[in-house]
Amino acid sequence: MHRLSRPTRRPTGLAAAAALAVGLIACAPSPTPTEGPSQPTVPSLTPVPNGPTDGATPPSVSQTDTDWGRIWDALPRSFPVYPGSIPTETGEQGPVSAEFAVPEGPEVVAAWLQAALEGAGYSTEALSGPLEDGSRVIDSLGDDGCRAQTVIAPMSGTTHVAVRFGADCPFE
């Protein structure tokens, strides 16, 4: 019987490089128990203006003069906000303390906000609406002349809430 001989293949450059890499990895010293894996780098974050803090120091909040009166440029954490509200900025109401998009109808949102404001110690000075555009306005009065105005309006399939929180109100 006659055998056919196969030509001997020599490793190509790519195969040789792969073999060398495996050899180097296998020969690399393993970390000692005190070294351990390296810790990931944590990026430093830039604080959001008037955003939530860790509670150590309240943020400094500015004020703005409006046709309605002087307002805070944010709401304190104690101010009632409808569950599921999404902070937004439309600018349609002019300067406001805060704006939210809410996935409920204006009637439901207005009733909830009026009850929540009264539960937080604000009396309802006036409840207007529904107005021609379907909006409602809650004018609230707190202790020591603290005023807040909440405008609840239908907008593009959701409800838009804009709040003016008077500068005479304590910001807590």
C-alpha positions as CSV (number, residue, x, y, z in Angstrom):
1,M,0.0,0.0,0.0
2,H,1.1,3.4,-0.9
3,R,0.5,6.3,1.4
4,L,0.2,9.8,0.2
5,S,2.2,12.2,2.1
6,R,0.8,15.5,3.1
7,P,2.9,18.6,2.9
8,T,3.9,19.9,6.3
9,R,2.3,23.2,7.1
10,R,4.3,25.9,8.8
11,P,2.5,28.3,11.2
12,T,1.5,31.5,9.5
13,G,2.3,34.9,11.0
14,L,-1.2,35.2,12.5
15,A,-1.1,31.8,14.1
16,A,2.3,32.5,15.5
17,A,1.1,35.8,17.0
18,A,-1.9,34.1,18.6
19,A,0.3,31.4,20.1
20,L,2.7,34.0,21.5
21,A,-0.2,36.0,23.0
22,V,-1.6,33.0,24.8
23,G,1.9,32.1,26.1
24,L,2.4,35.6,27.5
25,I,-1.0,35.7,29.2
26,A,-0.3,32.3,30.7
27,C,3.0,33.4,32.0
28,A,1.8,36.7,33.5
29,P,2.0,36.8,37.3
30,S,-1.4,36.6,39.0
31,P,-2.4,39.3,41.5
32,T,-1.5,38.7,45.1
33,P,-4.4,38.5,47.5
34,T,-3.7,42.1,48.7
35,E,-3.8,43.6,45.3
36,G,-7.3,42.5,44.2
37,P,-9.1,43.8,41.2
38,S,-8.8,47.4,40.3
39,Q,-11.6,49.7,41.4
40,P,-13.7,51.3,38.6
41,T,-13.3,54.9,38.0
42,V,-16.4,56.9,39.2
43,P,-17.0,60.0,37.1
44,S,-17.6,63.2,39.0
45,L,-21.1,64.5,38.4
46,T,-22.2,68.1,37.9
47,P,-25.1,69.1,40.2
48,V,-28.4,70.1,38.5
49,P,-29.3,73.7,39.3
50,N,-32.1,73.6,42.0
51,G,-32.1,69.8,41.8
52,P,-32.4,67.5,44.8
53,T,-29.5,67.3,47.2
54,D,-28.4,64.8,49.7
55,G,-30.2,66.8,52.4
56,A,-27.0,68.3,53.9
57,T,-27.4,71.8,52.6
58,P,-30.5,73.2,50.9
59,P,-29.7,74.6,47.4
60,S,-29.8,78.4,47.0
61,V,-32.9,79.2,45.0
62,S,-33.4,82.4,43.1
63,Q,-36.5,84.5,42.7
64,T,-38.1,86.1,39.6
65,D,-40.5,89.1,39.3
66,T,-43.6,88.2,37.3
67,D,-47.0,89.9,36.4
68,W,-48.5,87.7,39.1
69,G,-45.8,88.8,41.7
70,R,-42.4,87.7,42.9
71,I,-42.0,83.9,42.8
72,W,-39.4,81.3,43.8
73,D,-37.7,79.7,40.8
74,A,-38.4,76.2,42.2
75,L,-40.7,74.4,44.5
76,P,-39.8,73.2,48.0
77,R,-39.9,69.4,48.5
78,S,-42.9,69.9,50.8
79,F,-45.1,71.3,48.0
80,P,-47.6,68.7,46.7
81,V,-46.9,67.3,43.3
82,Y,-49.4,65.0,41.5
83,P,-48.1,61.3,41.5
84,G,-46.5,60.4,38.1
85,S,-45.8,64.1,37.2
86,I,-42.9,64.6,34.8
87,P,-41.0,67.9,35.1
88,T,-41.2,69.9,31.9
89,E,-40.6,73.4,30.5
90,T,-43.0,74.7,27.9
91,G,-42.7,78.4,28.7
92,E,-46.3,78.9,27.8
93,Q,-47.3,80.3,31.2
94,G,-44.3,82.6,31.4
95,P,-42.0,82.5,34.4
96,V,-43.1,79.8,36.9
97,S,-41.7,78.0,39.9
98,A,-42.2,74.6,38.3
99,E,-44.0,72.9,35.4
100,F,-45.2,69.3,35.0
101,A,-46.8,67.0,32.5
102,V,-49.3,64.7,34.1
103,P,-50.9,61.6,32.4
104,E,-54.4,62.4,33.8
105,G,-57.3,64.7,32.9
106,P,-57.4,68.3,34.2
107,E,-60.5,67.7,36.4
108,V,-58.9,64.7,38.2
109,V,-55.5,66.6,38.6
110,A,-57.2,69.8,39.9
111,A,-59.3,67.9,42.5
112,W,-56.3,66.0,43.7
113,L,-54.1,69.1,43.9
114,Q,-56.7,71.2,45.7
115,A,-57.1,68.5,48.3
116,A,-53.3,68.0,48.6
117,L,-52.7,71.7,49.0
118,E,-55.4,72.0,51.7
119,G,-53.8,69.0,53.4
120,A,-50.5,70.8,53.3
121,G,-51.9,73.8,55.1
122,Y,-53.0,76.0,52.2
123,S,-56.5,77.3,52.0
124,T,-58.2,77.6,48.6
125,E,-58.7,81.3,48.0
126,A,-60.3,80.7,44.5
127,L,-60.9,77.8,42.2
128,S,-61.6,78.9,38.6
129,G,-62.7,76.8,35.8
130,P,-63.1,75.0,33.7
131,L,-62.1,78.0,31.6
132,E,-62.7,78.3,27.8
133,D,-59.6,76.3,27.0
134,G,-60.4,73.6,29.6
135,S,-57.9,74.9,32.2
136,R,-58.5,75.3,35.9
137,V,-56.7,77.7,38.3
138,I,-56.2,77.1,42.0
139,D,-55.3,80.2,44.0
140,S,-54.0,79.1,47.4
141,L,-53.2,81.0,50.5
142,G,-50.8,79.8,53.2
143,D,-49.8,81.1,56.6
144,D,-48.2,84.6,56.8
145,G,-49.5,85.7,53.4
146,C,-47.9,82.9,51.5
147,R,-49.6,82.6,48.0
148,A,-49.4,79.9,45.4
149,Q,-51.1,79.7,42.0
150,T,-51.5,76.4,40.2
151,V,-52.7,76.4,36.6
152,I,-53.9,73.0,35.3
153,A,-54.5,72.8,31.5
154,P,-55.1,70.2,28.9
155,M,-52.2,70.0,26.4
156,S,-51.4,67.6,23.6
157,G,-53.1,64.5,25.2
158,T,-51.8,65.2,28.7
159,T,-52.4,67.7,31.4
160,H,-49.9,70.6,32.0
161,V,-49.5,71.9,35.5
162,A,-47.7,75.2,36.1
163,V,-47.1,76.5,39.6
164,R,-46.1,80.0,40.8
165,F,-44.9,79.7,44.4
166,G,-44.8,83.2,46.0
167,A,-41.6,84.6,47.3
168,D,-43.3,85.4,50.6
169,C,-43.6,81.6,51.2
170,P,-40.9,79.9,53.3
171,F,-38.8,77.7,51.1
172,E,-38.3,74.5,53.1
